Amino acid sequence: MKRNTLTAAYVSLLCLVPGCRKPTPESAASQPAQAETRPAVAPIEGTAFYDLSFADACTKAKHDGKAIMVDFYTTWCIPCKKLDKETWTDAAVRRWLLEKTVALRVDAEKLKELAQRYRIDGYPTMVFIKPEGTELGRVVGFREPKPFLAQAADALAGRNPADRLQEELKESGENDPMKRQQLGDELARQGKHAEALEQYLWCFDHGNEHGMGYFGVRLSFLLSSIAQLGQKYPPALTALRERRDRTVAAVLEGKADTLTALDISALNRELHEPERTLELYDQLGRDKTKGNAPLRTMLFNQVLDALIAAQRYQDVVDGAGDITATLQQNIAEHRLTAARFKDQTDSPVDYMRGKLVEKGAQYYEALLVVKQAKSADEVRDLLVSFDGNSHTYVTLIRHAIRAGDAAAARDLLKLGREAVPEEQRADIEQAAQQIP
């Protein structure tokens, strides 16, 4: 998926193929003996999916008079996991897939060639394919069982998905940002770039007014879609720059709310101009007459990486406020999130934990440089208590070295050797070789 950050990002995706009917008893009798004796291939137990290569799935689909459906997913895609949990387990969906298709699940990051062949640029994407490899249609994004069945039938019938989405918009109200974004995705896939941009820009300009959960999706998946469109259709990038420049002007005139900072940062990210976010942060620091201190505070997390890279350590410490309290709050929030995902495999919790450790280690580096040793020790202890594996110690050692504090790095090495399990010691020893 291209995905409240993400949240809401994001974060937020069949009839028989004509000319490919299931053999009748009469036609089966005319098949070669090899076809008659072909061993049956059963789907994976409890699912509608087969453990077959794509080539073998095409062969089976041709033999059975069906289409192939390929569910392209990634391990980090939250809507993909929602699809697994809510749609693929539905009895009606399972029956339908078994009757109409030879269904496969493909990790798009492992079978990249197949994903490229079918132009997969968002997840999940379900592509319906004739046995000879020609695409019939697709469904992009998470769908609940009933909408999936309707849209999948359209795909097999060769009906234009954009027409269906237009009808759904009229039925549900034309101010549904998620549906309009889906329509934009489909129009972009069909090469109708100007029409796609019109839908996307409505979503960016008005989506938050009509979708309570759209905030994260708007700043992640939507902007990513517009930027990708811009690679083929430059007016899309022009539209993003116009919105960025207009928003920055509003900030400097004191006419923007605090959350505007996130818009600016996200726009600069997709335009590959993150340095402009840091420029605005510095400008707001110099101009204290506009009442923009809360907005500058909101921008701080967006420029932390840039401040560390520029070795502006005092600015990091000044901008962060009470670093220990901030990290304690971040850790508490992470634990609540982890509890919500505890029963899910391949959840984003490990990724989020790693990001939190890296952020804490950046604070640790800054505190060491500005000689706030007590606060640095508090941050170190918080992080190893939160996540005491070798990765945390190695990350802290790396940042201590960057800070030029070999003594702190050696202290971490000693603590790590005593704390981590035997199977993780090699990571610690490898980090030790980098200590001056």
C-alpha positions in Angstrom: 0.0 0.0 0.0 1.0 3.0 -0.8 -0.6 4.4 3.5 -3.5 8.7 11.0 -0.2 8.2 9.9 -0.2 6.3 8.7 -3.0 5.4 9.5 -6.1 5.4 8.3 -2.6 5.9 7.8 -3.3 5.2 7.5 -2.0 2.7 7.4 -5.5 2.1 4.8 -7.0 -1.8 0.0 -16.2 -14.1 -10.2 -17.6 -15.6 -12.8 -15.7 -18.1 -15.0 -13.3 -16.7 -17.4 -14.9 -16.4 -20.9 -13.6 -19.2 -23.1 -12.1 -21.1 -20.1 -15.0 -23.2 -18.8 -14.8 -26.1 -16.5 -14.6 -29.3 -18.7 -17.9 -31.2 -19.1 -17.9 -35.0 -18.9 -18.0 -35.1 -22.7 -15.1 -32.8 -23.2 -13.2 -34.5 -20.4 -13.5 -37.7 -22.3 -11.7 -36.2 -25.2 -8.7 -35.0 -23.2 -5.4 -36.8 -23.4 -4.8 -39.6 -20.9 -2.2 -37.4 -19.2 -4.9 -34.9 -18.3 -7.2 -37.6 -17.0 -4.6 -38.9 -14.7 -3.2 -35.6 -13.5 -2.8 -35.8 -9.7 -5.2 -33.5 -7.9 -3.6 -30.6 -6.1 -5.4 -29.6 -3.0 -5.4 -26.1 -1.5 -3.6 -25.4 1.7 -5.6 -26.9 4.5 -8.3 -24.5 5.8 -7.7 -21.9 3.1 -8.6 -21.2 -0.5 -5.0 -20.8 -1.5 -2.6 -23.2 -3.2 1.1 -23.7 -2.6 2.1 -23.6 -6.2 4.5 -21.7 -8.4 2.9 -19.2 -10.7 3.6 -21.4 -13.7 2.1 -24.4 -12.1 -1.0 -22.3 -11.1 -1.4 -21.3 -14.7 -1.3 -24.9 -15.8 -3.8 -26.0 -13.2 -6.1 -23.0 -14.0 -6.1 -24.0 -17.7 -6.8 -27.6 -16.8 -9.6 -26.7 -14.4 -11.2 -23.9 -16.6 -10.5 -21.2 -14.0 -8.6 -17.9 -13.6 -5.7 -17.3 -11.3 -6.0 -14.9 -8.5 -2.7 -13.6 -7.0 -2.8 -11.8 -3.7 0.3 -9.6 -3.7 1.3 -8.7 -0.1 4.2 -7.7 2.0 5.1 -8.7 5.6 4.9 -5.1 6.9 1.5 -4.2 5.2 -1.2 -3.7 7.9 -4.1 -3.8 5.4 -2.7 -7.1 4.1 -2.9 -8.6 7.6 -6.4 -7.3 8.0 -7.3 -9.0 4.7 -5.9 -12.3 6.0 -7.8 -12.1 9.2 -11.2 -10.8 8.0 -11.7 -11.6 4.3 -9.7 -14.7 3.4 -11.2 -16.5 6.4 -14.8 -15.7 5.4 -16.6 -18.9 4.4 -18.4 -17.3 1.4 -15.1 -15.8 0.1 -13.3 -19.1 0.5 -16.0 -21.1 -1.4 -16.1 -18.5 -4.2 -12.3 -18.5 -4.6 -12.2 -22.3 -4.7 -15.0 -22.4 -7.3 -13.7 -19.6 -9.6 -10.0 -19.4 -9.2 -6.6 -21.0 -8.5 -5.6 -18.6 -5.7 -2.0 -17.8 -4.7 -0.5 -15.5 -2.1 2.8 -13.9 -3.2 5.2 -11.9 -1.1 5.9 -9.1 -3.6 9.3 -8.4 -2.0 10.4 -11.9 -2.7 9.0 -12.5 -6.1 9.8 -9.1 -7.5 9.8 -10.1 -11.1 6.2 -11.3 -10.9 5.2 -8.1 -9.0 6.9 -6.0 -11.7 5.3 -7.9 -14.5 1.9 -7.0 -13.2 2.9 -3.5 -12.2 2.2 -3.8 -8.4 2.8 -0.6 -6.6 0.4 -0.9 -3.6 -0.6 -3.6 -1.1 -2.6 -5.6 -1.0 -3.3 -6.0 -4.7 -5.3 -9.0 -5.9 -4.8 -9.6 -9.7 -7.1 -11.9 -11.7 -5.3 -13.5 -14.6 -6.1 -15.7 -17.5 -4.2 -19.0 -17.6 -2.0 -17.6 -20.5 -1.0 -14.7 -18.3 -3.2 -11.9 -19.5 -4.7 -9.7 -16.7 -8.4 -9.6 -16.4 -8.7 -7.1 -13.6 -7.6 -6.3 -10.1 -8.8 -5.2 -6.7 -6.4 -2.9 -4.8 -6.5 -2.4 -1.0 -8.3 -4.1 1.9 -11.9 -5.1 1.2 -14.4 -6.7 3.6 -15.9 -10.0 2.3 -19.0 -8.7 0.6 -17.3 -5.8 -1.3 -14.5 -8.1 -2.2 -16.8 -10.6 -3.8 -18.6 -7.9 -5.8 -15.4 -6.3 -7.0 -13.7 -9.5 -7.8 -16.7 -10.6 -9.9 -16.4 -7.3 -11.8 -12.6 -8.0 -12.3 -13.3 -11.5 -13.8 -16.0 -10.1 -16.0 -13.6 -7.4 -17.4 -15.7 -4.5 -16.1 -13.9 -1.2 -15.7 -13.1 -0.8 -12.0 -13.3 3.0 -12.4 -16.9 2.8 -13.5 -17.7 0.7 -10.5 -16.0 3.1 -8.1 -17.8 6.0 -9.6 -21.1 4.3 -9.0 -20.1 3.5 -5.4 -19.2 7.1 -4.8 -22.6 8.2 -6.0 -24.3 5.6 -3.7 -22.3 6.4 -0.6 -21.9 10.1 -1.1 -19.3 11.7 -3.3 -17.3 13.1 -0.3 -15.9 9.8 0.8 -12.1 10.4 0.8 -11.1 6.7 0.8 -13.3 5.8 -2.2 -12.1 8.9 -4.0 -8.5 7.9 -3.4 -9.2 4.4 -4.7 -10.8 6.0 -7.8 -7.7 8.1 -8.2 -5.5 5.0 -7.9 -7.5 3.2 -10.6 -7.5 6.2 -12.9 -3.7 6.5 -12.5 -3.3 2.8 -13.3 -5.3 3.3 -16.5 -3.1 6.2 -17.5 -5.8 8.9 -16.9 -3.4 11.1 -15.1 -5.3 14.4 -15.1 -8.4 12.7 -13.8 -6.4 10.8 -11.2 -4.8 14.0 -10.0 -8.2 15.7 -9.6 -9.4 13.0 -7.3 -6.1 13.0 -5.3 -6.0 16.7 -4.8 -9.6 16.7 -3.6 -8.6 14.1 -1.0 -5.6 16.2 0.1 -7.5 19.5 0.3 -10.8 18.2 1.7 -10.3 14.6 2.9 -10.0 15.5 6.6 -13.3 17.4 6.5 -15.2 14.2 5.5 -13.2 11.3 7.0 -12.4 11.2 10.7 -9.8 8.5 10.3 -8.2 9.9 7.1 -5.5 12.1 8.7 -2.7 9.5 8.6 -3.7 8.1 5.2 -3.6 11.6 3.8 -0.1 12.3 4.9 1.3 8.9 4.0 -0.4 6.8 1.3 -2.2 9.7 -0.5 0.9 11.8 -0.8 3.0 8.8 -1.9 0.4 8.2 -4.6 0.6 11.8 -5.8 4.4 11.8 -5.8 4.4 8.5 -7.8 1.9 10.0 -10.3 4.3 13.0 -10.6 7.0 10.7 -12.0 4.8 10.2 -15.1 2.7 13.4 -14.9 4.8 16.5 -13.7 1.7 18.6 -12.9 1.2 16.4 -9.8 4.5 17.5 -8.3 3.8 21.1 -9.2 0.5 20.8 -7.3 2.4 19.5 -4.2 4.9 22.4 -4.4 2.1 24.9 -4.6 0.4 23.5 -1.6 3.7 23.3 0.3 4.6 26.9 -0.5 1.1 28.2 0.3 1.2 26.4 3.7 4.6 27.8 4.6 3.4 31.3 3.8 0.5 30.8 6.1 2.8 29.6 8.9 5.1 32.6 8.5 2.1 35.0 8.6 0.9 33.4 11.8 -2.3 32.0 10.1 -1.7 28.2 10.5 -2.6 25.8 13.2 -0.1 23.5 14.9 -0.9 20.4 12.8 0.1 22.3 9.7 3.7 21.4 10.6 3.0 17.8 9.8 1.6 18.8 6.4 4.8 20.7 5.5 7.1 17.9 6.7 5.2 15.3 4.7 5.1 17.4 1.6 8.8 18.1 1.8 9.4 14.4 2.3 7.6 13.4 -0.9 9.2 16.2 -2.8 12.6 15.0 -1.6 13.3 18.4 -0.1 13.6 17.6 3.7 16.1 20.4 4.1 13.3 22.9 3.6 11.6 21.6 6.8 14.8 22.3 8.8 15.0 25.8 7.2 11.4 26.5 8.3 12.3 25.2 11.8 15.2 27.6 12.0 13.2 30.5 10.7 10.6 30.0 13.3 13.3 29.9 15.9 14.6 33.3 14.8 11.2 34.9 14.4 9.5 34.8 17.8 6.9 37.5 17.1 4.4 35.3 15.2 3.2 33.1 18.1 4.5 30.0 16.3 6.3 28.3 19.2 3.8 25.4 19.4 4.2 24.8 15.6 8.0 24.8 16.0 7.7 22.3 18.8 5.6 20.1 16.5 8.2 20.4 13.8 11.0 19.2 16.2 10.4 15.5 15.7 10.3 16.0 12.0 13.8 17.6 11.9 15.5 15.5 14.7 17.4 13.3 12.2 18.6 16.4 10.3 19.8 18.1 13.5 21.7 15.0 14.6 23.3 14.7 11.1 24.4 18.3 11.3 25.7 17.7 14.8 23.6 20.5 16.2 23.5 18.8 19.6 22.6 21.8 21.7 19.6 22.5 19.4 18.5 18.9 19.9 18.7 19.1 23.7 17.0 22.5 23.7 14.2 21.5 21.3 13.5 18.2 23.0 12.6 19.6 26.4 12.5 17.0 29.2 14.0 14.1 27.3 13.6 11.5 30.1 9.9 12.3 30.5 9.4 12.3 26.7 11.0 8.8 26.4 9.0 7.5 29.3 5.8 8.6 27.6 6.9 7.1 24.2 7.7 3.8 25.9 4.3 3.7 27.7 2.5 4.4 24.4 4.5 1.7 22.6 3.6 -0.9 25.2 -0.1 0.0 24.7 0.3 -0.5 20.9 2.2 -3.7 21.4 -0.6 -5.1 23.5 -3.1 -4.4 20.7 -0.9 -6.4 18.3 0.1 -9.2 20.6 -1.9 -11.9 18.8 -0.8 -11.0 15.3 2.2 -12.4 13.5 4.4 -10.1 11.4 3.1 -7.0 13.3 4.8 -3.6 13.1 5.7 -3.7 16.8 9.4 -4.8 16.2 9.8 -2.0 13.7 8.3 0.5 16.0 10.5 -0.7 18.9 13.6 -0.3 16.8 12.6 3.3 15.8 12.0 4.2 19.4 15.4 2.8 20.4 17.1 4.8 17.6 15.3 8.0 18.6 16.4 7.5 22.2 20.0 6.8 21.1 20.0 10.1 19.2 19.1 11.9 22.4 21.8 9.9 24.2 24.4 11.1 21.7 23.3 14.7 22.0 23.4 14.6 25.8 26.9 13.1 25.8 28.2 15.8 23.6 26.7 18.7 25.6 28.1 17.1 28.8 24.8 16.2 30.5 26.1 12.9 31.7 23.5 12.3 34.3 20.6 12.7 31.8 22.6 10.6 29.3 22.8 7.8 31.8 19.0 8.0 32.5 18.3 7.7 28.8 20.7 4.7 28.5 19.1 3.0 31.4 15.6 3.6 30.1 16.4 2.1 26.8 18.1 -1.0 28.0 15.3 -1.6 30.5 12.8 -1.2 27.7 14.6 -3.4 25.2 17.7 -5.2 26.5 18.7 -7.1 23.5 22.0 -6.7 21.7 20.5 -4.4 19.1 19.9 -1.8 21.7 23.4 -2.0 23.2 25.0 -1.9 19.7 22.9 1.2 18.8 23.9 3.0 21.9 27.5 2.1 21.4 27.4 3.5 17.9 25.9 6.8 19.1 28.4 7.0 21.9 31.2 6.7 19.3 29.6 9.3 17.2 29.6 11.6 20.2 33.3 11.0 20.7 32.8 9.5 24.1 34.8 6.2 24.1 34.4 5.9 27.9 30.6 5.7 27.5 31.0 3.2 24.7 33.2 1.0 26.9 30.7 1.2 29.8 28.0 0.0 27.4 30.2 -2.8 26.1 30.7 -4.0 29.7 27.0 -3.8 30.5 26.1 -5.5 27.2 28.5 -8.4 27.8 26.9 -9.0 31.2 23.2 -8.5 30.1 22.6 -10.1 26.7 22.1 -13.8 26.1 25.1 -15.9 24.9 23.7 -16.2 21.3 23.7 -12.3 21.0 27.3 -11.8 22.3 28.8 -11.8 18.8 26.9 -8.6 18.0 28.4 -6.9 21.1 31.9 -8.0 20.2 31.6 -6.8 16.7 30.5 -3.4 18.0 33.5 -3.4 20.4 35.9 -3.4 17.4 34.6 0.0 16.5 35.5 1.6 19.8 38.6 3.8 19.6 
